């Protein structure tokens, strides 16, 4: 059977209870959380917190620049942005699709 990757949101108390042993109502709540989870697609790329890029000083400075006045090019910004994406902290590793 193939593995799936699932992102699940649940109360911290339920997560901790799961580690210690659940009672019937908690088992039901865990099942609900799993059923409401987000299934990650096969072969997905590395997941990062993209919002951190919006707050990056170097990126926001580039966005606010006037390219005509400063001589900055779209190619230069693209290269910077790819570098920032590559350096971003990984939250979930890419699915190799095996």
C-alpha positions in Angstrom: 0.0 0.0 0.0 1.3 3.5 -0.9 1.9 6.1 1.7 0.1 9.4 1.7 1.1 12.8 3.2 -1.6 14.6 5.1 -1.6 17.9 6.9 -3.9 17.8 9.9 -5.0 20.7 12.2 -6.1 19.6 15.7 -6.1 21.1 19.2 -2.8 20.7 20.9 -4.5 18.9 23.8 -5.7 16.2 21.4 -2.2 15.8 19.9 -0.8 15.4 23.4 -3.6 13.0 24.4 -2.9 10.9 21.4 0.7 10.4 22.6 -0.5 9.3 26.0 -3.5 7.2 25.0 -7.0 8.2 23.9 -10.4 7.7 25.3 -13.4 7.0 22.9 -14.4 10.7 22.4 -10.8 11.7 21.7 -10.5 8.9 19.1 -13.6 10.3 17.4 -12.1 13.8 17.4 -8.8 12.5 16.0 -10.7 10.7 13.2 -12.6 14.0 12.4 -9.3 15.9 12.3 -7.8 13.3 10.0 -10.9 13.4 7.7 -10.7 17.2 7.6 -6.9 17.1 6.8 -5.4 18.3 3.6 -4.0 15.6 1.4 -0.7 16.6 -0.2 -0.5 15.7 -3.9 1.9 13.0 -5.1 5.1 14.5 -6.3 4.6 17.8 -4.5 7.6 20.1 -4.2 9.4 21.2 -1.0 6.9 23.2 1.1 8.1 26.5 2.7 6.5 29.4 4.5 6.2 31.7 1.5 4.8 34.5 3.7 8.3 34.9 5.2 9.5 36.0 1.7 7.0 38.8 1.7 8.6 40.1 5.0 12.2 39.7 3.8 13.8 43.2 3.8 15.8 42.5 0.6 12.7 41.3 -1.3 10.5 44.2 -0.1 13.2 46.7 -1.0 13.3 45.3 -4.6 9.6 45.3 -4.9 9.5 49.0 -4.0 12.3 50.0 -6.4 11.6 51.8 -9.7 13.5 49.6 -12.2 13.8 52.5 -14.7 15.3 54.9 -12.2 17.6 52.4 -10.5 18.6 50.3 -13.4 17.6 47.1 -11.7 16.3 44.4 -14.0 13.6 41.8 -13.7 16.2 39.2 -14.3 18.2 40.4 -11.3 15.0 40.3 -9.1 14.1 36.9 -10.4 17.6 35.6 -9.5 17.4 37.1 -6.0 13.9 35.6 -5.5 15.0 32.1 -6.6 18.0 32.4 -4.2 15.6 33.4 -1.4 13.3 30.4 -2.2 16.2 28.0 -2.2 17.4 29.3 1.1 14.0 29.3 2.8 13.5 26.8 5.7 11.8 23.6 4.6 8.6 22.8 6.4 7.8 19.6 4.5 10.3 17.8 2.3 9.4 17.3 -1.4 7.6 14.0 -2.3 9.9 12.0 -4.5 6.9 10.3 -6.0 8.3 6.8 -5.5 
